[in-house]
Amino acid sequence: MPITDIVNTPGEESDAEKLQDNTLGSWVKSMMDSWEDDRDEKYGKRWAQYERLWRGIWSANDVQRKSERSQLISPALSQAIESLVAEIEEAVFGTGRFFDVDPDIRDEDRESMEALRNLLYNDMLTADVKSAISEIVLNGAIYGTGIGKI
């Protein structure tokens, strides 16, 4: 617990917290807005096209010849993405536990490390980390970028 929490009355923000919220928070927010605008400007159209093709939605932009009348979207892209995602998920989650702690530790620390590993694993199961990682892998396969929030 920071000392400012002890000195201040409950429910009152310290000057440092107010300053941090104003300067750091606004700076991060402005940078995020700038990055999102840049991302959407550079990749927005292409990402929308990738998602449309993955979902099998026809568009007039896909027509290559004037005589072409077919509106068939082959599921090959969707199948390739789903297959890739399934292989990655099997590689990550196939053995049951998808992470481990370095076993190169002293004998007296081994039991505490195993307890911490089990606690972390149970916390990850509770937070449903597997489905979040699966979504990240799917987004990475579709858009070329997989980003997760901790």
C-alpha positions as CSV (number, residue, x, y, z in Angstrom):
1,M,0.0,0.0,0.0
2,P,1.5,3.4,-1.0
3,I,2.1,5.9,1.8
4,T,-0.3,8.4,0.1
5,D,-3.1,6.0,0.8
6,I,-2.4,6.0,4.5
7,V,-2.0,9.8,4.7
8,N,-5.0,10.8,2.6
9,T,-8.5,10.4,3.8
10,P,-10.5,7.5,2.3
11,G,-12.0,8.4,-1.1
12,E,-9.7,11.4,-1.6
13,E,-7.1,11.3,-4.5
14,S,-3.6,12.4,-3.8
15,D,-2.0,15.2,-5.8
16,A,0.3,12.6,-7.4
17,E,-2.6,10.4,-8.5
18,K,-4.5,13.4,-9.9
19,L,-1.3,14.5,-11.8
20,Q,-0.7,10.9,-13.0
21,D,-4.3,10.6,-14.2
22,N,-4.2,13.9,-16.1
23,T,-0.8,13.7,-17.7
24,L,0.0,10.1,-18.2
25,G,-3.6,9.0,-18.9
26,S,-4.2,11.7,-21.4
27,W,-0.9,11.1,-23.1
28,V,-1.6,7.4,-23.5
29,K,-5.1,8.0,-24.7
30,S,-3.9,10.5,-27.3
31,M,-1.2,8.1,-28.5
32,M,-3.7,5.3,-28.7
33,D,-6.1,7.4,-30.7
34,S,-3.3,8.4,-33.1
35,W,-2.2,4.8,-33.5
36,E,-5.7,3.6,-34.1
37,D,-6.3,6.3,-36.8
38,D,-3.0,5.3,-38.5
39,R,-3.9,1.6,-38.3
40,D,-7.4,2.2,-39.8
41,E,-6.0,4.5,-42.5
42,K,-3.3,2.0,-43.6
43,Y,-5.0,-1.4,-43.1
44,G,-8.8,-0.8,-42.6
45,K,-9.8,-1.6,-46.2
46,R,-7.6,-4.6,-46.4
47,W,-8.7,-6.0,-43.0
48,A,-12.3,-5.6,-44.1
49,Q,-11.6,-7.4,-47.3
50,Y,-9.8,-10.3,-45.5
51,E,-12.7,-10.7,-43.0
52,R,-15.3,-10.6,-45.8
53,L,-13.4,-13.3,-47.8
54,W,-12.9,-15.4,-44.6
55,R,-16.7,-15.2,-43.9
56,G,-17.5,-16.0,-47.6
57,I,-19.3,-12.7,-48.4
58,W,-19.5,-11.9,-52.1
59,S,-18.6,-8.4,-53.3
60,A,-18.8,-6.8,-56.7
61,N,-15.1,-5.8,-56.3
62,D,-14.2,-9.5,-56.7
63,V,-15.4,-9.7,-60.3
64,Q,-12.5,-10.0,-62.6
65,R,-14.3,-10.0,-66.0
66,K,-17.5,-8.3,-67.1
67,S,-18.9,-11.6,-68.3
68,E,-18.5,-13.2,-64.9
69,R,-21.9,-13.8,-63.2
70,S,-21.0,-16.3,-60.5
71,Q,-21.3,-15.2,-56.9
72,L,-19.8,-18.3,-55.5
73,I,-17.2,-17.8,-52.7
74,S,-15.0,-20.9,-52.3
75,P,-14.6,-21.9,-48.7
76,A,-10.9,-22.7,-49.3
77,L,-9.6,-19.5,-47.5
78,S,-11.9,-20.1,-44.5
79,Q,-10.9,-23.8,-44.4
80,A,-7.2,-22.9,-44.6
81,I,-7.5,-20.4,-41.8
82,E,-9.5,-22.8,-39.6
83,S,-7.0,-25.6,-40.2
84,L,-4.0,-23.4,-39.4
85,V,-5.6,-22.1,-36.2
86,A,-6.5,-25.7,-35.2
87,E,-2.9,-26.8,-35.7
88,I,-1.5,-23.9,-33.7
89,E,-4.0,-24.5,-30.8
90,E,-3.1,-28.2,-30.8
91,A,0.6,-27.3,-30.6
92,V,0.0,-24.9,-27.7
93,F,-2.7,-26.7,-25.7
94,G,-2.3,-30.3,-26.9
95,T,-0.3,-31.5,-23.9
96,G,-2.7,-30.2,-21.3
97,R,-0.6,-27.6,-19.5
98,F,0.5,-25.0,-21.9
99,F,3.3,-23.6,-19.8
100,D,5.8,-24.8,-17.2
101,V,8.2,-23.3,-14.7
102,D,12.0,-23.7,-15.3
103,P,12.9,-26.9,-13.4
104,D,16.5,-25.7,-12.9
105,I,15.9,-24.5,-9.3
106,R,17.2,-25.5,-5.9
107,D,15.5,-28.4,-4.1
108,E,14.2,-26.3,-1.3
109,D,12.4,-24.0,-3.8
110,R,10.9,-26.8,-5.9
111,E,7.8,-27.3,-3.8
112,S,7.0,-23.6,-3.6
113,M,7.5,-23.2,-7.3
114,E,5.2,-26.1,-8.0
115,A,2.6,-24.6,-5.8
116,L,2.9,-21.2,-7.5
117,R,2.8,-22.9,-11.0
118,N,-0.4,-24.7,-10.0
119,L,-1.9,-21.5,-8.6
120,L,-1.1,-19.6,-11.8
121,Y,-2.5,-22.5,-13.9
122,N,-5.8,-22.5,-11.9
123,D,-6.0,-18.7,-12.2
124,M,-5.5,-18.9,-16.0
125,L,-8.3,-21.5,-16.2
126,T,-10.6,-19.3,-14.1
127,A,-9.9,-16.3,-16.4
128,D,-10.5,-18.5,-19.5
129,V,-7.1,-17.7,-21.0
130,K,-7.3,-20.5,-23.5
131,S,-10.3,-19.0,-25.3
132,A,-8.6,-15.6,-25.3
133,I,-5.4,-17.1,-26.8
134,S,-7.5,-18.9,-29.4
135,E,-9.1,-15.7,-30.4
136,I,-5.7,-14.0,-30.7
137,V,-4.5,-16.8,-32.9
138,L,-7.6,-16.6,-35.1
139,N,-7.2,-12.8,-35.5
140,G,-3.6,-13.3,-36.3
141,A,-4.5,-15.8,-39.0
142,I,-7.1,-13.6,-40.5
143,Y,-5.5,-10.1,-40.2
144,G,-1.9,-11.0,-39.9
145,T,-1.7,-9.5,-36.4
146,G,-2.7,-11.1,-33.1
147,I,-2.8,-8.8,-30.1
148,G,-3.9,-9.7,-26.6
149,K,-4.6,-7.6,-23.5
150,I,-3.2,-8.7,-20.1
